[in-house]
Amino acid sequence: MLKEKNSAEEEKAKFFNSFKGLSNELAEPINVKEFISYLKGKIINEEYKLTREDAIFLSQIPNNDMETLNTLFDAADQIREAFCGKYFDLCTIINAKSGKCSENCRYCAQSIHFKTGADTYGLISKELALFEAKRNESEGAHRFSLVTSGRGLNGNEKELDRLVEIYKYIEENTSTLKLCASHGICTKDALKKLVDAGVLTYHHNLETSRRFYPNVCTSHTYDDRINTIKNAKAVGLNVCSGGIFGLGETIEDRIDMALDLRALEISSVPINVLTPIPGTPFENNEELNTFEILKTISIYRFILPKSFIRYCGGRIKLGEHAKTGLRCGVNSALTGNFLTTTGTTIESDKKMIKELGYEI
């Protein structure tokens, strides 16, 4: 076994030897493309786990080197096909409680710390929640989630009880929807009550890397988010967790987040692209290069070969290249209108997905 391991390491080293001394420039594209193919084969045939060094190497492909990027995109698509097939998952959400959030997440329109003009209202009625759920169900969505502003449900028994009532009401009056929930930082006890009400998946983003997180939020910690994810998994919930690109982080931060998601065994990874909201500290953040975003998504597929990688908020910034994401690793999407930014319609997403050969 040790001899086989050493042989594999030697094989890998042969490829890296061509790239010694690299900083911001890569060697001849043909060598890089061979390395991409090598990694793809190892992942598909041997379920090799991409290392941080592998991922950072891939991240150095220049954003204007379309020949090499297309090789990366194609490889990511083949990894997706090998592990996930052609099935495409559509989820929808409703902003069930808006504004007056105590937390200071610097991208968020709903934080009480920033003046953004976002709508403010309390928890919606079970009748309105059911109306939206049935509408999305009739249009072909697979999942439906209530999303509420605020730190979380800890110590808020009244709101938790109302949410339990709403989820049970939706569960009893829909036939095909799978219920998801997004209510911030939670204890096991609160999450168990959601499970008992019919919730199958809990959404709680890491947002960015551990290193960069203090630049995004200081009212709670990265470990608060990690612990909520662990609590959700402990009570039997699936977990949907990803983050936002364009907060000011480096591509290495995005890679580190993906590696943390892999360690947490996350099955659904939402990818958001920052929509700068006037009034938030990130309102003047520089927009990411389109191909930087697509390159990162491809690297996520290399790191997370079996996960649903989910288009979410801000993907409209990709414009005509949104379709490219569906051939470089993306195989699920949040559809319809999102929280405080406009999304796309379920019908337009279904049309695009089918045109690209996916099955809904």
N, C-alpha and C positions, 0 to 999 in steps of 0.2 A: 504493500500500500504506500509506504514511504517513497519507494522508488518511482511509483506511478505519479505521486504528487510532485516529486522533484522534476520528473520529465515534463509534466504540465507546466511547471514554473519556468523551465528552460525554454519550452516552446513559446510561452508568453514573452519571456525576456528577449527572444530573437526579434520580435516585433518592436519592442521598446528600444532596442539598441539602435534602430534607425532614427530615433527621435531624441537622442541625448543632446542636452544643451539647449533645448527649446525654451523660449520665453513666450513671446506673443505671436511668433510666426511658426507655422507648421512646415514639415518637410514636404517633398513632392506629393501632390494629391494622390497619386497612385498608391503610395505607401499607406497613407491614411485610410484610403478606401479598403485596402487589404485588411487593415486592423479592425475597421468597422465590421467587415465580413467575418473576421475571426471571432470577435466578441459575439456577434449574432449567433454563430454556429455553436459556441460554447453555451450560450444561454438556452437555446432551443434544444440542443441535443444532450446537454449535461446539467441543465438547470444551474448553471454557473451564476453566482451572485456578483454582480458588478461591484468593483471596489470604488472607493472615493477617488483614487488615483486614475482609474479608468475613466470615470465620469468627468473629472476635471480635464483630462486629456481631450475627450470629445468636445468639451465646452470651448476649447481653443480654436475650433474650426471657425474661420472668419465668416461673419454674417453675409458677406458678399460672394463667398465661394459656392455658387449654386450647384456646381457639379458634385462637390463633396457633400454638401447639405442634402441633395437629393438621394445620394447613397445612404446617408444616415436616416432620412425619412423612410426610404424603402425598407431598410433593415428593421426599423421600429415597427413598421406596418406588418412585416412578416412575423415578428415576435408576437404582436397582437393576434394575428391570425392563428398562430400555433397554439397559443394558450387560451384565447378567449373566443375564437371563431368569429362569426359575423353578427352575433346578437348585439343589438344596440338598445340601451336602457334610457328612458326619458323620465325625468322627475320634475315636479312642480312644487311651488311653495306659495304660501300666503303670509303677508306681513300681519300677523295676528295681534301684535301690540307694538306701537311705534313711539319712538322718542323717549326723552327723559332718562336715558341710560346713564348710570353712575360712572361707567368706565370711561377711560380717556384714550381709547384706541384712535390713533391719529388719522386714520383713513375714513372714519365713520361719521355719517351725517346725523346719526341718532344720539350721539353723545351730548350730555348736558353741558359739557365743557366748551362746546363750540357753537357758534351762531350760524346755522345753515339753512334755516327756514323749512326743515323737514317736518312732515306731518306728525302730530302728537295725538295719540288716543290710547285708551285702555284696551283690555282684552276684548276681542270681538265676540259676538254671540255664537252659540252652537249652530243656530240656523244659518247665519252667514257663512260660517266655516263649511257646513255641509253643502251649501249652494255652490261654493267655489270648488269643493272636492268633486261633486258630481259633474260639474261642467268640465273639469279637467279630465275626469274619467271618460266622459263621453267623447272627448277629442283624441283619446288614445294614450294619455299619460299612464305610466306604470306606477309612479309613486307620488305621494302628496305629503307635504310637511307644513306644520305650523311653525313659524319663526317669531320669537318674541324678543323685544329689546330688554336690556337689563343685565346685571351681573350674572344672575342665575336664579334657580328656584330654592336654594338653601335658605331656610327660615321664612319662606313665603308659602305657608301651607294653604292659604285661601286661594292663591293663584294656581297652585298645583292641583287642588281639588277641582277647580273649574276646568283646567286643561284635561284632567282625567275624564271629566264628564263630556267634554267636546270630542275627545278621541273615541270614547265608547260610542257616542252618537254617530260619528262618521263610520266607524267599523260596522255598526248595525245596519246602516242605510246605504252602503256601497257594496259592490260585488267583487271587483277586480283590483282595486287600489291597495297598494302596500303603504302602510303608514310610517312616516318618519317624523322626527321631532328635532327642534333646535332651540334650546332654552338656556344656553350658557353653562356656567359652572354648576355641577350637581353632585350630590351625595349618592351613594348606592341606594339608600332608602327611597329617595325621590325618583330615581331612574327605574327602580323596581315597580313603582306605582304606574309609570308610563308603560312598562312591559305588560302589566296586568290589564291595561286599558286597550291593548292591541298594537302598540308601537313596536316596530321591528328593527328600526335603524335610528341611531342617534348621530346627529351632525354636530361636530365641534372641531373647527379648524385649528391647526397649529399656527397658521398665518405666515410664518417665516422660520428662520433658523433660531436656535437657542442663542447664538451669538448676537444676532441682530434684534431679537425681540424687545430688549429695553428701549430701542429707538422707536418702537411702534406703540408700546403700552407700558405704563408704570403702575397702574391701579390694580393689576394682578400679574402673576408671573407665568412664565412658560411652563413651569412645573404644575401650576394650577390647571392648565389645559391638559397636560399629560395625565394628571391624576384623574380628571373627569373622563378621559378616554378609557383609562384602565377601569374606572368604576362602571362605565357602560358595558365594557366587555365582560366584567365580572358578573353582571346580572343577566347576561345572555343576549345583549343587544349587538347587532352589527354596528360598525362605526364608519361614518363618512367623514373624512378629515383631509384637508389640503391646505391651501393658502392663497395668497395674493402676490402676483408678480408686479413689480414696479413701485414698491414702497421705498426704494432707495438701496435695496439689498444688492449684493453681487450674485453672479451666477453660482458661485461656490456656496452662498447661503441657501440658494434654492436646492442645490444638490444635497446639502446637509439636512434640509427639511425632508427631502425624499428618502434619505437613508433612515431618518427617525421614523417616518411613516412605515417603512419596510420593517423596522425592528418592532413596531407596534402591531404589525400584521393587519394593516388597514386594507379593506377590500374595495373601498370607493374613495377616489382622490379627486376632489373638485379643484379645478384650476381657474382662478380668477385673475383678471388683468385690471389693475387699478383704474377706476374712473375718478379722477381728481374732483372732489366736491368743494365748491367755493365755501369758504368759512372754516375748513379743516386745515390742520397744519401741513397736509400733503397736497394742498390745492394747486401748488405750482411744480409738483414733481414732473420731471422730464419723462416723456413717453418712451417706452421701450421700443427698440427696433423690432419690426414684425418677425424677422427671421431669427432674432434672438429668442423670441417667445416660442416659435415653432421648434427651434433647436432644443430648448429646454424641455418642451413636451416630449420630444423624441428621447431625450436622455432619461426622462421619467419612465418611459416605457421600458427602456433597458434595465432600469433599477427595479421597476415594479411590473414584471411581465404578466402577472395574473390578475392585476387589479383593474377595476373600472376606472379609467382616467376620464374625468368628467368636465366638459366645457361648462363654465359658469359665467359669472358676471364679467362684463368687459370684453367678451369675445367678439362683439361687433366691431371692436377696434381693428381686428384683423382684416376686415373688409372682404374682398374677393378671396383672400387667402384663408378664410375660415374653413373652406373645404380642404385645404392642404392639411390642416390639423387632423382631419378624419382619415388621412392616409399617412400619418406619422405617429399614431399611438392613441388618439382619442377614440373611445367607443361608448360614450354615454354623454348626456347633456342635461343641464337644468334648462328648462324651456319655459316660454311665456314671460310675463313681466316679473322682475325680481323685486328686491326690497325698495331701494330708492333710486334705482337706475332702470332704464327700459331694456327689456330683453328682446326676444324674438317670439314669433307665434309658434304654437305647436304644429300647425299645418305646414308652415314654411320649413320647419326643422324636419318633419317627417318626409317632405318632398326631397330635401337635400340628402338625407340619410339613405333613402331608397335609391336615388340616382347614383350613389357611390357603392351600391351593392350590399348594403347592410340589411339585416332582417330586424324588424321592429316587433 
